[in-house]
Amino acid sequence: MKISFKKNLKNWCEENRWTPSTLADHLGVKRQSVHNWMAGTSTPNSDEVVTKLFLLAGDDLIEFENTEDRPKIPRKNRYLQIIGGKELKGEINIPGAKNAALPMFCAALLTTEKCTFTNVPEISDIAVLLQIFETLGAEISRDFDKKIVEITAKNIDPTKLGKCELVKKMRASILILGALLARFGKAEIQLPGGCVIGARPNSAHLDSFASLGVFVDADENKISLEFEREKFINKQVLFSEASVTATENLAIFCAGIADDSELFFTALETHVTATLKMLQKMGAVIDGLGTHCLKIRGKKNLKGGTFEIPSDGILVGTYAIAVLITGGELLIKNVNHAELMSFYGALQRTGAIFELQKNALKVFKSPNLKSIKKLQTSIFPGFSTDLQSPFGVLLTQCEGESLIFETLFENRLIYLSELEKMGADIQVLNPHQAKIRGKIKLKGANVQSWDLRAGAAMVLAGLVADGVTRVSNINYIERGYENFAENLRSLGADVINIEE
Ligand code: EPU
C-alpha cells in the first residue's frame, strides 16, 4: 500500500498526544522510522503498519495512492444515552463561541503575521477548519488545555483547496473565500456542506462578491472566485438579507483590499461584531459596528495579534434550559448578557426564575412554567434561531399552548417529530410554524439529531424524560458543544457517550 500524509505527522502526533517513541512502540517499528516519516524522508510501507496507523488516524492523516487499498473499517454506532429525571446543580463556565471562532480564524488568513486566539472551544468544526488551513499550508499550533490556537498563514497557497474534501464538511468553509481573494486575487473551494436546516443558498455571498467586481464561477461542485483589481469599481454591497456569514465574508474581503467600501443591511450578531473588532485590531478602519451599515477602509499587509473568542450565548441558553426543565440551580459563568436579551425576555414570559449577575447567569428551580403566545425567531437582536429547538423542549414543560414561528430556516422544526416520539403534544402547522402544548411528561425513546442545535435539544428532552433516551447522529452535537455529556454529568445528569 502506498500512502502519503495529508498533514504534517509531527503536528498530528502533538495534537493527539503521541510521542515518536510511543507511536513507534504502538506500531512495532523503530523510533527512527517515525522520525523519518515526520521529516518527510520516507512513509510507512508495510501493509500491517499502514493499517495500524490508519486505525489510529483515519482519513484525517492518511491518503492512499490507490483508494482501493483503504482498509474497510466497520463504522461504530455512537450515541448519547440519557437517563432522565435528575436535578442539575452547580456551576458551568461557558467556552468561546463556534460562530465567532470560525470567521475570526478565517480573518487570520489575511495576514502573514501570527494570530493567537484565546478562549477557543474544543469542538469538531474548529478541528476541521484548522485541518483545512493546514492543507492551505498554514502553520497551526493548538493547546486546547489552555484554549489557545495560533495560526500563521505566511506561506499559504490558495490553489491547494481545489480538491480538499474537508471543505464539504461544513458550510462555514465558505468564509475562507473572502480572505484568500483579498490576499491572492483568487480562491477556489469545493462546494461547502453543513447542517440540513434549510436551503441556505450561497447567493448572499456570491452575488455580493460579484457586485464588487469579483468574477464568480460556481456550480454544484465548486466555487471559484477571481478579483484582478487593486480597487473596487463598485464600492457598495446591498445585501438582500442580513446574512451572518455573508456579512463576515464580505467584511473580511473588504478589510484586505486597500480601498473604501460600504456594506448595507449587514448582520449585527455578537459574533459578527467580534470579527469586525478583530479586523479593526488588524489595521482595517471600520465604522458602523452595531448598525446595519458598515463603512470599511481596508488595507494590504494587515497585522496579526492576540484575539479573544467571545463566549457562546447559545450554550448559555442550552444550559439554562437544562436546569429549568429538570429543577435544581445553576450558576453559568462567562456570559455576555447583551447578546441574550431576547432569550431572557422569552424566559421571563414563561415565568422562569433567573438572575443576571456580573458576567454570569443564575438559574433557579422554576416549578410553575407557563406557555407563551409566540416564540418568533429573528435576526439579532431578536430571538436566535439557534436557540429555537432547545426552547421548544422547554415549551413542552410549560402549562398551556405555545406557538413557535421559525422565520429563518425552513427545516428547523423537524426535531419536533423526534419530540413527538417522546410523547410531546405537537401540531406542525407548516414548515415554519408549530404549536406545542404542555405540560407533558416526556418518556425516553430512541431519537436522532437533525442538526447541531436540534441534537442538543434532544439531549435536553432526555434529561427531563422518564426512562432511557438514546440520541444518535451525535457528530452534529460535537460540531458545537464542547464536552456536552461530561459537562452535564458534572452537574448531576446521567448522560454517557456510548460506542458499540
Ligand atoms: N434569513 C432570512 N432573513 C434574514 C437573514 C437570513 O430569512 O434577514 C434566512 C436566509 O434565507 C438564509 C438563512 O436565514 O438562508 C440563514 O441566515 P444566514 O445567512 O444569516 O445564516 P448563515 O450565515 O448561513 C449563521 C450561523 C448559523 C445561524 C445563522 C443565523 C455561522 C457559522 N452559522 O449561518 O449557525 O443559525 O447564522 O443566525 O455563523 C449553528 O450554529 O447551529 C448555525 C446553524
Boltz pocket constraint, residues with backbone or C-beta under 6 A from the ligand:
constraints:
  - pocket:
      binder: B
      contacts: [[A, 98], [A, 99], [A, 102], [A, 171], [A, 172], [A, 195], [A, 197], [A, 198], [A, 199], [A, 200], [A, 201], [A, 204], [A, 241], [A, 242], [A, 243], [A, 244], [A, 245], [A, 246], [A, 267], [A, 379], [A, 385], [A, 386], [A, 407], [A, 408], [A, 409], [A, 452], [A, 453], [A, 480]]
      max_distance: 6.0
